[in-house]
């Protein structure tokens, strides 16, 4: 997966952390730090991002993926999701460059 952006890149830092629900491992969490410039000379910034990844083997074993799929069937792309407007933000994200595909 590319973590490159127009003005820099996201770099993983630290170790992956377990994500648990009712003491059951359901995924992993990785912390990424944004660096301005090109690797490996990029300058570290104070921007961080949390990346989550499901542990599918365990979810399949317990049947939790089926529950997620069943719940997904009731949701539609046209469903309204309440979101804060940009004017309601408490942080300033204007200096964060957009990600590249």
C-alpha positions, 0 to 999 in steps of 0.5 A: 500500500502506498502511503505517499502524498503530494508533499511527503509520505506517511511512515509507520512508527512504533509497533503494531498494537492489538485491538480487542473486543470482549478480550477477543483479538479483532484487529491491529492498529498501526500509528503513522507519522507524516514526513514532509519531502521524500524518503528517507530524508523527509522531515517528521511533522506532528501529524499522526494517523491511526491505521486499522486492519481487521484480523479476518481469520479470527473474525471468520472463525467466530462468525463475526464477519457474517454479522458485519456482512448482514448489517451491511446489507441494511445500509445503503450508499444513499443513507445519510451519515451525520457529519460535522461541517468544516466550520465546526472543526476544532483543529486546522487541517489546511496544512495537511497535503492530500494523499495520492492514489 
